[in-house]
Amino acid sequence: MFPAELKYMESHEWAKSEGDLITVGVSDYAQQEIQDIVYVELPEIGQKLEQKKEFAVIESVKAAFDIYAPASGEVVEINVELEDTPECINEDPYGAGWIIKIHLSNPGELDNLMSVDEYRAKIEAEAEA
Amino acid sequence: MSDNLKQTPLVEIHKQLGARMTGFGGWEMPIQYSSIVAEHKAVRSNVGIFDLSHMGEIEIRGARALSLIQKLVTNDVSKLRNGRALYSPMCTESGGIVDDVLVYRFTASRYMLVVNASNIDKDCDWVHSHNKNGAEICNVSDETVLIALQGKNARTILQRLTDVDISTIDYFAFTEGKVDGIPVVISRTGYTGEVGFEIYVETNYGEEVWNTLHAATTSEGGEPIGLGARDTLRLEMKFCLYGNDIDESTTPLEAGLGWTVAFRKGEFIGSDALTRQNEEGIKRHLRGFKMLDRGIARSHHKVYHGNAPVGEVTSGAPSPSLGCNIGLAYLPTEWSKRHTSINVEIRGKRHPAEVVATPFYKSSN
């Protein structure tokens, strides 16, 4: 449930790297924790993001969750489908539930993210705590 | 989960059912089993079963029981016959709400208060501190499991398992009987707006009664329901949640609970303050509103009329039954009328909303 080719954040976002672009979403673990997603507040195209700063909000029936940028850069694409079908994130967090694409201003920042093994270890450690 | 949280006698059953557990009012409770929306819809269209054993039960007995309760609560308990219950706030001298409770009359000298989980200790202290004439007070919360069965198929399911003719139990009536041979109190009450029952059973038999009712519920296509759906169900009915919509800083008159304040029954704690508020005019009212865009109001979001801050959201959520986002807020009298345009500030941005009639949802049953 955690694709090996992705990089992960402690706050459960994933980033898929394609040259100097990344596609960003939230992990399967995150969507299970959030549950029943009813609304996604997206950033605007052209908005400048800073690594580890919030850029979107996912709302479930119960609460609102901030979503953090895996790396700094400019928003070049947003998943407009989420406006009408936010539940895509629950159903397909790594596919149809992607959130934005970022044009990286400092690709070296991706080195700060976790590999799938590190991310899985972190989740297992949290489950045991 | 923190060691400080209390657990109901059914906690292991919830975990086996795969419930997601959360802290609520000092208790480790199931927030959901499948999904809040699915559970909500199961109760509205079929039936759901709830563990409410975190709620408190305080028995008050003896010749002075009635006079003590009459002093404690705002509603008129002298109207109750045996086997009837009523809903009432319990107020401070200044009219703020200590708790909202159900009062059950078993006999003229035996009553039971059902209180909110987070208030059990506070309420026990409060009741004891006003007991000047020697009523017997007993906190039986730990000895009591409370299971609710709510939804239009609750009647059919329960009737199969009990010797009591449940068609004879009116709304806010209750009876002692048996479920699957185990002695219980069956009360036609609930917090969902659907037909339903709340079943009180001695803790020792709690698991057995849950298992019987749970099996009957799932065989009808119903589900166990967590606190998440309990919250959206009650919000659609504008049933107040203590700690969100009402507390010691709000009065029953402000909360739209004026029908529970029996001014003519004689003196009770808070009667002077509430009489004064009633005469001077109630300056703010708990009102329902509907969001006019996709914004979701949540507790503590600020409410504006034009550019003027006029109040704060006390509860807010998407309504699974209505498909729009709803909430409650205290609004000044002049901005509390139906169709009044208000704005709710969500993450720094104002979203349009409109004051609407409540309950938001009306059951067709």
HADDOCK unambig.tbl for C-alpha pairs under 7 A between the chains (distance, minus, plus):
assign (segid A and resid 36 and name CA) (segid B and resid 35 and name CA) 6.65 0.50 0.50
assign (segid A and resid 36 and name CA) (segid B and resid 37 and name CA) 6.96 0.50 0.50
assign (segid A and resid 61 and name CA) (segid B and resid 317 and name CA) 6.11 0.50 0.50
assign (segid A and resid 61 and name CA) (segid B and resid 318 and name CA) 5.75 0.50 0.50
assign (segid A and resid 62 and name CA) (segid B and resid 228 and name CA) 6.86 0.50 0.50
assign (segid A and resid 62 and name CA) (segid B and resid 317 and name CA) 6.81 0.50 0.50
